[in-house]
């Protein structure tokens, strides 16, 4: 499973120009961590987490967490047609 995570991280860095920190923070967010918990884990402030998230959202063309996760999933599941998910 680790290789799948590495593959997705590489896609996000290459296609969306996300930094390693932005990818890591999005990973924490996708796992349900709060911004404070993310900051505590990375030893940074909540403000720093928010700054990284704002940058990641901009690069992904997302307005919020839900849109960011949807864009990430669309890169992870590119071969599925929308009808398969319904």
Phi, psi and omega in degrees: 000328180302320181295326176295322177293319178296320179298315179296317178301318178296318178299314182296321180290318184284313186278330183245359180059034176284144176282165178300322179293318178299318178297316180298316181295318177297324177297315176299315181300316180296334179274359176095008178291146173280167178299323178295316179297321177297313179301317179298317181294324183264358180060044175227168180282163175299324178300318178295319176301313180299321179297315178296319179296318179300319178294316179296316179300317180299314181294326180278348185072034183247149178264343184201181183301315182299315179294322179297314180295321178298318178296320179296315179297324180294332176281330182281330184239050187294336185275350180277134176278158179302331181293333180291328183278347182269000000 
